[in-house]
Amino acid sequence: MKMRGFSASATAAGVRKKDRLDLGLIYSDVPAVTAGVFTTNLVKAAPLIIDMERLKQGVSQAILVNSGCANACGGQAGRKAALKTGALAAKALKIPENLVQLASTGVIGEPLNVAAFEKAMPELVASLSPDGFAAVAQAMMTTDTRPKMVERSIDVGGATVNFLGLAKGSGMIMPNMATMLAFVVTDARIGFPELHRALTAGVSHTFNRITVDGDSSTNDMVLVMANGLAKNPWIDDQTPNHLAAFEAALTAVLRDLALMIVADGEGASKFITIRVSGAKEADDAHRIARTVANSNLVKTAFFGEDANWGRILAAMGRSGVRFDPEQVDSAFNGVTLVKNGLAVGGDAEKSASQALREKEITVDITLPDGKANDEVYTCDLSIDYVKINADYRS
């Protein structure tokens, strides 16, 4: 798919290591309505501080992203470095500096190699192409094992509206807004309030429902740029059908990216869905699901393919949600292990352990307290996760 009015490029700039793509650029031919959601971590990287201020105008024209260095915890020097890289891009693109959004990922606490940006910028801009997005997805990677990219098209009043999404993320994943880096470009014609509302709602049901290791990054962000070149009928509250279609498509793109991140969790061998139903309130269902999903004991049991259902109930018990343990049912991939808080017995545990050999596992937790439900997506915790993160900076 070639997005109307959008192009991208990537290059091996040598931000931290040589001979690997590590600097990417996304560009819109015209200023694009832009919305963003950022990490709730109190410690925010320099690019986020700049982006949050710039996005008050609701418009941008370029995203400059690097891997290898997070440019976080660098103080005033880090902010000056980020501003300098943005200025380099703006000058080469011949656009105002405040229309450049900045994103970084990599090692925290190291200074940004601005000289690498300066040297690479002419080639980066000259190589902009409608076919360059796959290269940007690769340049964003750190511990990811594969790039993450999604495309989707919908009809809006007889006009085809396209979406293209990129993401990176593998570890330090449990946001309260987004996860690591995700960018979506669309040629839809939509206003800022509607775009921001659609993004916030979409993130709530996608990126806010995943966890790899319970950590939130200093650099998490999701940006959506809409340049309007599809020339579709205007999407706003006066056209509820168009707005609903746009929101559904954007959420679908975000969900696909979020699930790709979980599936690519550092050292992960299994993709796990924790599904809670019958809770009194939606927040109760979410808190239980997230607590179970974040339990290292639960995650290691899945890695070991051990149907240790007691760890599920133990995690539920520390979620802060009040429930009757003697009225809990639980199943692994449809195999019921627990009924009214007690082991079913017989061959159930053997069958459940057999089910845990699958690459995709669903844990169903059923309560009798109401009609609220929720899902959180996670992965197992393996020996490789420890190895990857023990020498990440090496």
Summary of the structure (lengths in Angstrom):
residues: 394
radius of gyration: 22.1
end to end distance: 37.7
largest distance: 71.4
contacts: 1465
relative contact order: 0.13
helix: 36%
strand: 28%
